Amino acid sequence: MGNSASSVHLPVLLRETIQQLQLSEGLTVLDGTVGAGGHSSKIMEAIGPSGNLIGLDRDQMMLNFAKQKLEGGSYQLFQKSYAEMNDVITECQIPGVDRILLDLGLSSDQLADDQRGFSFDSTGPLDLRFDTTQGKPAWKLLEKSSEEKLENIFHEYGEERYSKQIAQKIVLTRNQNQIHSAKDLSHLIQDCTPRSSNQKSAKKHPATRVFQALRIAVNQELEQLETFLKKIAHESLNPDGLVAIISFHSLEDRMVKNAFRDKSRWKNLTSKPIIASPAESRINPRARSAKLRVAIKV
Ligand SMILES: C[S@@+](CC[C@H](N)C(=O)[O-])C[C@H]1O[C@@H](n2cnc3c(N)ncnc32)[C@H](O)[C@@H]1O
């Protein structure tokens, strides 16, 4: 996937993000989660040919999508984590960047790829890594981790009510059969959670929190965000530079909110996060949980 197919991802809060980034011709902008280039293509238009667009993503498949979308413009793409953007800035031989955008989490293109395990009913291996060349896939974590460790992951990163029951069932099941695909895991979760959290009328799939937790764990997502907020963002921005972050769950949003409260480092431009309009949420269900926060480096 990724080379011939076209992207199915709809960028969230697109108009609001472009407005908040306060773009003008000639700026240097770093999109730390370039994905399929939805936000970046609008950024490229706004900064014009004299501007400089740098895009990062941990997933090579997403960089291929971005190349298609940005074709004809001037940009540089790197397979890197946003937590390593200082290395890219050094490689580009520039002092820093004027704007940074992070649109965290998962792209609909990753969700649509049956071989990555992001979708609950996919039959390929339960991988869940953004960069499949690094670290260990989620199925291996399920195979090797103690019951206690699994319970902690589901509880801390997924705030899952039935962490204990799910961890117990995984350990019991894996001794007989390998839990290899996303479908295997979602069936197991449905089997050991109460029917009320399982019914079709429930807003979220019963496996949502466990999948989120495993994805956070295998990609070390909170550690990446912490490194970025504590050190990398401030170091990478030019004076008066601005950072905009879109997050999709409360663990990340809380980290961003708390970081931007530090008045010695940030002028917070969003005392309340910007959220999607009802119209956008209707068209794009991913937008329902999106929160955009923006700050200027002081
Ligand atoms: C929600 S999508 C971005 C969509 C993009 N804004 C667009 O409009 O197409 C999030 C992207 O971030 C990437 N990603 C996740 N963690 C990352 C990290 N630490 N560094 C760089 N990219 C990351 C994922 O691979 C995914 O492609």
The ligand as an SDF file (V2000), in Angstrom:
LIG
                    3D

 27 29  0  0  0  0  0  0  0  0999 V2000
   -3.0980   12.0890   12.0470 C   0  0  0  0  0  0  0  0  0  0  0  0
   -1.8020   11.6320   10.9880 S   0  0  0  0  0  0  0  0  0  0  0  0
   -1.2910   13.1410   10.2340 C   0  0  0  0  0  0  0  0  0  0  0  0
   -2.1470   13.5550    9.0970 C   0  0  0  0  0  0  0  0  0  0  0  0
   -1.6730   14.7700    8.3550 C   0  0  0  0  0  0  0  0  0  0  0  0
   -1.7290   15.9600    9.1550 N   0  0  0  0  0  0  0  0  0  0  0  0
   -2.4770   14.9610    7.0870 C   0  0  0  0  0  0  0  0  0  0  0  0
   -3.1850   15.9630    6.9790 O   0  0  0  0  0  0  0  0  0  0  0  0
   -2.4170   14.1220    6.2050 O   0  0  0  0  0  0  0  0  0  0  0  0
   -0.5070   11.3270   12.1060 C   0  0  0  0  0  0  0  0  0  0  0  0
    0.7850   10.8890   11.4620 C   0  0  0  0  0  0  0  0  0  0  0  0
    1.8050   11.0220   12.4500 O   0  0  0  0  0  0  0  0  0  0  0  0
    2.7310    9.9890   12.2740 C   0  0  0  0  0  0  0  0  0  0  0  0
    3.4530    9.8790   13.5500 N   0  0  0  0  0  0  0  0  0  0  0  0
    3.0430    9.3650   14.7200 C   0  0  0  0  0  0  0  0  0  0  0  0
    3.9850    9.5280   15.6660 N   0  0  0  0  0  0  0  0  0  0  0  0
    5.0160   10.1810   15.0810 C   0  0  0  0  0  0  0  0  0  0  0  0
    6.2780   10.6600   15.5400 C   0  0  0  0  0  0  0  0  0  0  0  0
    6.6830   10.4970   16.8040 N   0  0  0  0  0  0  0  0  0  0  0  0
    7.0650   11.3100   14.6700 N   0  0  0  0  0  0  0  0  0  0  0  0
    6.6810   11.5030   13.3790 C   0  0  0  0  0  0  0  0  0  0  0  0
    5.5090   11.0500   12.8850 N   0  0  0  0  0  0  0  0  0  0  0  0
    4.6820   10.4050   13.7260 C   0  0  0  0  0  0  0  0  0  0  0  0
    1.9140    8.7940   11.8860 C   0  0  0  0  0  0  0  0  0  0  0  0
    2.6930    7.8590   11.2000 O   0  0  0  0  0  0  0  0  0  0  0  0
    0.8290    9.4430   10.9990 C   0  0  0  0  0  0  0  0  0  0  0  0
    1.1950    9.4090    9.6530 O   0  0  0  0  0  0  0  0  0  0  0  0
  1  2  1  0
  2  3  1  0
  2 10  1  0
  3  4  1  0
  4  5  1  0
  5  6  1  0
  5  7  1  0
  7  8  2  0
  7  9  1  0
 10 11  1  0
 11 12  1  0
 11 26  1  0
 12 13  1  0
 13 14  1  0
 13 24  1  0
 14 15  1  0
 14 23  1  0
 15 16  2  0
 16 17  1  0
 17 18  1  0
 17 23  2  0
 18 19  1  0
 18 20  2  0
 20 21  1  0
 21 22  2  0
 22 23  1  0
 24 25  1  0
 24 26  1  0
 26 27  1  0
M  CHG  2   2   1   9  -1
M  END
$$$$
